[in-house]
Every structure is written in C-alpha cells, then in structure tokens.
Amino acid sequence: MGDRGVITDITKFATHDGPGIRTTVFVKGCPLQCSWCSNPETQELNPQLYFIAKKCKECGECEKACPSYAISCDKNNKVDRQSCMLCMDCVEVCPYDAFKKIGREVTVREIMQEVENDKPFYGTSGGITLSGGEPLFRQARFTINLLKTCYERGISTVLDTSGYAVSETVEEVLKYTGLVLLDIKHMDPDEHRAGTGVSNEVILENAKLMCRKTEVRISLPLIPGFNNSELNIRETAQFAKNLGVEWLDLNPLHTLGSGKYQYLGLESPYSKIKAISKEEIVEVKKVIESYGLKTTIGRMM
C-alpha cells in the first residue's frame, strides 16, 4: 500500500510552487473545507464528475448511456447528483467532452516517469511539488513514498500543505522534503474552525516541528472578512518571525475556481465574499515587512 494515489492533475513547468521549474502533482482529499477553496475538486478523495455546460450540444448520447437515469436533456439542469453512480459512462460517450472524470489513480512509478521526462528542464533548483487537497491526509503514504523516491534520486522536493496532519506523518515526510510551503489561514482557533471546519492547533504545532526539521515558507491566503484584520496579520507575522521563517507570502483571494463549482454542480462561494483592494494588499505587505520578513504577492519564487 502507498504505491498508488488518486490525483486531479499534474502541472508542468510550474513556477509558483517552489524554486525553479517544477512538476506539481495535485492529490485528492482534504480534511479542511475552506469556504473560499479554489480547488473544490480536490476536497473529496474519490473521483468526481465535471459537467461543462458550454460544451454541451444536447445530442442526447449521455442520457441514453446513463444506467441510473441521472442525466436529462436540459443542459442547465443536466446531472442529478443524488442519483449519479459515478460510472462515468457519460464521459465515454460524449462526443463534445462536456463530461470529464476528475480524479485518476496513478502509481509512484507512473509519476516518476513524468518527473524523469521533465528533469532536463529543472536546472539546479527545479523539481517536484506535492500539493492538493492535502498530501498528508488520506494519501500520506503515497506522498511519503513519492517524495522519498525523488529524494533518493537527487530530485528537489517541495511539500505544499495546510499542516493539518498527525505529527508522526509530518516527522516521516520531512526526511524527504527540501522545502515546505505552509498555509497559515488564521491564528485564532475558533475563527480558523469557522472558516475551514477544523481548529488550527495541530497546524501551529506542526509548523514548529517543520521549522525545526527543514526550510519552511509560510503562505497567508488573504480572505476579506475572514483573516484580513490587522490583528490577525500582525499575529501571523509575529508567529512566522518567532519560528525563524524568512518568507511570509500573501495569496490574495482570487475567483479562478468559480467555474469548478459549476462543473461539480455546487454553488460558488465567491459572490458572498467581498473583493480585496490593491491598496489593502499593499498595506498588508507593509505590515508583514515591518516584522523583518520578506514577502511577495502571489508567492513569486
């Protein structure tokens, strides 16, 4: 066990997921349910079904193929998600690619073939990044085995994580991780639970553990009405400074994941979140830098 994992995507030539040019692997499954999540397709472990309405030509092939009668001719109300058995027959028969299976099983060996193909582009600093979802949640063993294999072959390894994991798992994965990109979403445990569904206590303890074992770069997703108060910004900066972290990067809320909610038949959360101004982002950056920390907007490497 642990040689197989379920992923949503592999991004080639990534430049924001660690130093240099990287191959970023997005695993499925996450214990957090962030109310602003830009990758809702990574929250569940099992494969899911996308329906992309703008591609649908209403040919009816999917309706005829569906064994659970979960698909209608109306492309505005196409899939009955309660009845859908995720057999993916609609994906197979749709001639216009309006349906798409999100989530596929891969082996460590298959991922390594991709990495080896990309290796000539890595130079001296590039490599592989494991992201999600949460790589240390239900696919921790797959994550550890993949990073270990890369580490043993001299390939740079980066872990992009929320830090919500058991300490034993963190201890083991850090043996094979050159850099951790750690999201700190809120310093207050109750506020953190309100926004993500879990407390931050485990995360903050693991942050300390990570900083003792390897290089850590903290990211702060800047979410209006949730964590953009001056108090939280200052507490996050002070926490990072106390850990000896050099970088605290800002990731302002974006709405690029809005279409994904539609494809999954879910309501997009972004209409309920006020946009953050460029002026406020600049002010937050100044506050962070006042603590002697380096910062970027959008985690430029």
KOLZA-139445 format. One line per 5 residues: for each residue x, z, y of C-alpha. Coordinates in pm, 1 decimal, padded with zeros to 6 digits, m for minus. Layout:
X/Z/Y; ... $
This chain:
00000.0/00000.0/00000.0; 00109.8/m00063.0/00354.9; 00239.8/m00414.4/00296.4; m00090.1/m00557.5/00418.7; m00262.3/m00519.3/00752.5 $
m00554.0/m00659.1/00949.6; m00468.5/m00823.8/01280.4; m00660.5/m01008.0/01551.9; m00381.7/m01223.1/01687.3; m00011.5/m01296.3/01720.3 $
00104.2/m01387.4/02071.2; 00419.4/m01594.5/02101.2; 00658.8/m01586.5/02397.4; 00506.7/m01265.7/02538.2; 00692.9/m01137.4/02844.4 $
00493.1/m00825.5/02941.0; 00513.9/m00638.3/02609.6; 00872.8/m00521.9/02624.2; 01208.1/m00666.3/02729.2; 01281.9/m01035.2/02688.0 $
01067.6/m01283.8/02498.0; 00861.4/m01118.0/02228.1; 00626.8/m01182.0/01939.1; 00333.0/m00945.7/01988.2; 00114.8/m00853.4/01691.6 $
m00229.0/m00707.0/01768.1; m00361.5/m00486.9/01488.5; m00725.9/m00390.8/01444.3; m00865.4/m00038.3/01452.6; m00854.9/00221.8/01728.6 $
m00965.9/00587.9/01746.5; m01026.7/00556.1/02122.2; m01338.3/00392.4/02262.0; m01223.8/00334.2/02619.6; m01517.8/00249.8/02842.3 $
m01314.9/m00028.7/03010.5; m01145.9/m00170.0/02698.9; m01026.2/m00527.4/02748.8; m00982.0/m00586.3/02374.0; m01310.8/m00470.8/02214.8 $
m01236.9/m00687.2/01910.3; m00952.5/m00450.5/01817.9; m01163.3/m00133.4/01802.9; m01306.7/m00185.5/01454.8; m01079.3/m00221.0/01152.5 $
m01287.9/m00479.3/00966.2; m01319.5/m00846.9/01062.6; m01591.0/m00933.0/01315.2; m01784.7/m01241.5/01420.1; m01749.0/m01416.8/01754.0 $
m02024.5/m01647.2/01874.7; m01919.4/m01862.4/02171.2; m02245.3/m01992.8/02316.6; m02090.5/m02258.1/02541.3; m01955.6/m02438.5/02234.7 $
m02288.1/m02441.4/02050.2; m02467.7/m02779.4/02028.3; m02769.7/m02633.5/01841.0; m02715.4/m02858.3/01540.7; m02868.4/m02601.0/01304.1 $
m02595.4/m02610.3/01037.9; m02521.6/m02239.3/01080.3; m02886.9/m02143.2/01042.3; m02914.0/m02334.6/00716.2; m02592.1/m02183.8/00580.3 $
m02667.1/m01817.0/00659.5; m02773.1/m01631.9/00339.3; m02910.9/m01331.5/00530.8; m03120.2/m01532.2/00780.1; m02929.9/m01366.7/01063.8 $
m02889.7/m01682.1/01273.4; m03151.8/m01855.7/01486.6; m03166.6/m02188.1/01671.9; m03170.8/m02010.1/02007.8; m02810.9/m02003.9/02126.0 $
m02898.3/m01736.2/02383.2; m03001.7/m01501.3/02101.3; m02809.4/m01654.8/01816.5; m02699.0/m01375.9/01584.3; m02899.2/m01079.6/01455.4 $
m02605.2/m00839.8/01432.8; m02808.4/m00588.5/01229.8; m02880.6/m00842.6/00956.0; m02543.6/m01020.2/00961.2; m02338.3/m00950.5/00646.0 $
m02019.5/m01097.4/00795.9; m01994.8/m01350.2/00513.5; m01853.6/m01596.5/00769.9; m02037.6/m01893.0/00616.8; m02136.2/m01994.2/00971.1 $
m01769.6/m02014.6/01063.8; m01707.8/m02254.6/00777.6; m01992.5/m02495.1/00856.2; m01994.5/m02502.6/01238.3; m01851.4/m02840.0/01347.4 $
m01800.1/m02721.1/01705.8; m01608.7/m02395.5/01646.1; m01883.5/m02191.7/01812.0; m01832.2/m01923.9/01546.9; m01499.9/m01755.6/01487.3 $
m01380.6/m01485.9/01248.1; m01189.2/m01215.3/01433.4; m00953.7/m01024.7/01209.9; m00743.8/m01153.1/00922.3; m00540.8/m00985.6/00653.9 $
m00168.5/m01050.3/00663.1; 00135.6/m00920.3/00479.0; 00458.1/m00785.5/00622.6; 00629.6/m01086.7/00468.6; 00397.6/m01329.8/00649.3 $
00458.5/m01159.9/00983.2; 00832.0/m01164.8/00920.8; 00820.0/m01540.4/00864.7; 00665.4/m01573.9/01212.5; 00926.9/m01341.9/01361.2 $
01214.9/m01525.6/01197.3; 01079.1/m01855.1/01333.9; 01070.3/m01704.0/01683.7; 01406.9/m01532.2/01656.2; 01608.6/m01814.5/01819.3 $
01411.1/m01753.4/02141.6; 01469.3/m01376.7/02157.2; 01817.3/m01388.3/02303.9; 01982.3/m01047.7/02334.3; 01674.3/m00845.3/02431.9 $
01361.3/m01002.5/02278.4; 01193.3/m00911.4/01951.7; 00865.1/m00788.4/01806.7; 00597.9/m00568.1/01967.7; 00320.6/m00395.1/01772.9 $
00005.5/m00348.8/01980.7; m00366.0/m00314.9/01922.3; m00601.9/m00148.0/01884.8; m00388.2/00144.2/01784.8; m00099.4/00063.5/01546.8 $
m00067.8/00430.9/01446.8; m00432.1/00477.9/01349.8; m00567.7/00337.9/01022.2; m00282.6/00090.6/00982.2; 00006.4/00328.0/01035.6 $
00178.0/00248.0/00706.6; 00163.0/m00126.0/00776.2; 00308.1/m00062.9/01123.7; 00589.9/00151.8/00988.4; 00681.1/m00096.6/00713.4 $
00680.9/m00389.7/00954.1; 00891.5/m00214.8/01219.0; 01128.5/m00084.7/00951.9; 01180.6/m00435.3/00816.2; 01254.8/m00568.3/01164.7 $
01483.0/m00276.1/01244.1; 01683.5/m00332.5/00925.1; 01727.0/m00698.7/01017.7; 01853.0/m00615.2/01364.7; 01540.1/m00731.2/01546.5 $
01437.0/m00536.6/01858.1; 01119.8/m00332.1/01801.3; 00863.2/m00209.8/02053.3; 00553.8/00001.6/01988.2; 00261.1/m00026.4/02232.4 $
00045.1/00280.9/02166.9; m00209.2/00527.4/02303.2; m00011.0/00804.8/02136.3; m00319.1/00929.2/01950.7; m00174.9/00990.1/01603.8 $
m00061.2/01269.1/01373.1; 00287.2/01391.0/01457.0; 00423.4/01311.8/01110.2; 00335.2/00946.5/01158.6; 00495.6/00945.7/01503.0 $
00811.7/01103.5/01364.3; 00845.7/00836.9/01097.4; 00769.3/00532.7/01312.6; 01017.3/00642.5/01579.6; 01300.3/00596.3/01328.3 $
01244.0/00222.1/01362.3; 01126.9/00190.8/01723.0; 01361.1/00099.3/02006.9; 01105.3/00139.4/02285.6; 00760.4/00296.3/02315.8 $
00509.5/00164.7/02568.7; 00280.0/00464.1/02602.0; m00058.0/00461.7/02775.1; m00143.5/00782.6/02961.2; m00506.5/00734.0/03059.0 $
m00584.2/01073.9/03215.5; m00416.6/01413.2/03244.5; m00735.1/01619.1/03220.4; m00851.6/01659.9/02856.7; m01223.0/01669.4/02940.8 $
m01205.0/01365.4/03166.3; m00999.6/01187.5/02902.2; m01265.0/01261.2/02640.4; m01540.1/01137.2/02871.5; m01364.1/00803.9/02921.4 $
m01219.9/00744.0/02574.9; m01411.3/00960.6/02329.1; m01110.6/01180.6/02243.7; m00909.5/01456.9/02411.2; m00558.6/01385.3/02540.1 $
m00394.0/01697.4/02395.8; m00247.9/01519.2/02092.7; m00134.0/01232.1/02314.0; 00053.9/01454.2/02558.1; 00225.3/01643.7/02275.9 $
00327.0/01317.4/02111.6; 00458.7/01193.6/02446.1; 00704.4/01483.2/02446.6; 00804.1/01407.6/02088.0; 00855.1/01039.4/02164.1 $
01074.8/01112.0/02464.2; 01299.8/01329.5/02251.3; 01349.7/01053.8/01995.9; 01360.6/00718.5/02177.4; 01311.7/00538.1/02508.1 $
00959.1/00563.2/02648.9; 00796.5/00365.3/02925.5; 00460.1/00500.8/03041.5; 00169.9/00282.6/03149.1; m00120.5/00403.2/03360.9 $
m00434.1/00187.6/03334.4; m00579.2/00225.9/03682.5; m00956.8/00255.9/03641.0; m01171.6/00311.6/03953.3; m01392.6/00617.6/03927.3 $
m01208.3/00744.3/03620.7; m00840.6/00814.6/03679.9; m00753.8/00684.0/04027.4; m00784.8/01014.6/04211.2; m00474.3/01130.6/04397.1 $
m00469.7/01447.7/04187.7; m00454.4/01258.1/03859.5; m00196.8/01011.7/03992.5; 00029.0/01296.4/04102.2; m00017.9/01491.3/03777.6 $
00065.7/01180.5/03574.3; 00375.9/01112.6/03782.5; 00489.4/01474.3/03752.5; 00435.5/01466.1/03376.0; 00643.6/01149.7/03346.0 $
00917.0/01295.9/03565.1; 00929.3/01615.8/03357.7; 00972.0/01404.3/03043.7; 01266.7/01222.3/03197.3; 01083.3/00889.3/03185.8 $
01230.9/00623.7/03415.6; 00931.1/00388.9/03442.6; 00562.5/00456.1/03510.3; 00388.3/00119.0/03528.2; 00048.3/00050.3/03681.8 $
m00203.5/m00164.8/03498.9; m00498.8/m00213.1/03736.4; m00833.5/m00283.7/03573.4; m00898.6/m00649.7/03501.0; m01207.8/m00818.7/03360.9 $
m01038.8/m01072.7/03134.5; m01206.9/m00915.6/02832.6; m01558.2/m00973.9/02963.0; m01611.4/m01285.4/02751.4; m01509.1/m01099.7/02437.4 $
m01801.6/m00860.2/02478.1; m02038.2/m01157.5/02499.8; m01883.8/m01316.7/02190.9; m01941.6/m00991.4/01996.4; m02298.5/m00954.2/02121.7 $
m02208.3/m00648.7/02328.0; m02280.3/m00555.5/02687.8; m01981.9/m00593.1/02917.5; m01886.3/m00264.7/03091.2; m01731.0/m00427.2/03394.8 $
m02045.3/m00465.1/03602.9; m02061.1/m00084.5/03617.2; m01702.0/m00036.9/03735.1; m01611.4/m00084.2/04098.9; m01317.7/m00314.8/04166.1 $
m00998.3/m00156.8/04296.1; m00845.4/m00296.7/04615.1; m00492.0/m00425.4/04653.3; m00439.2/m00170.7/04930.7; m00523.1/00119.2/04698.6 $
m00292.1/m00016.4/04429.3; m00008.0/m00028.9/04680.2; m00080.1/00330.6/04788.6; m00079.3/00449.3/04427.2; 00253.2/00274.8/04375.2 $
00399.0/00460.9/04672.6; 00281.7/00795.5/04535.3; 00446.0/00727.6/04199.0; 00770.9/00619.1/04363.5; 00773.2/00938.9/04570.8 $
00843.3/01124.0/04244.4; 01161.1/00923.3/04191.9; 01001.7/00699.3/03929.2; 01033.1/00323.0/03900.0; 00707.6/00133.6/03877.4 $
00561.7/m00214.2/03854.3; 00213.2/m00354.3/03891.3; 00118.8/m00519.6/03564.9; 00421.1/m00395.2/03367.8; 00667.3/m00665.8/03457.4 $
00978.4/m00632.1/03246.7 $
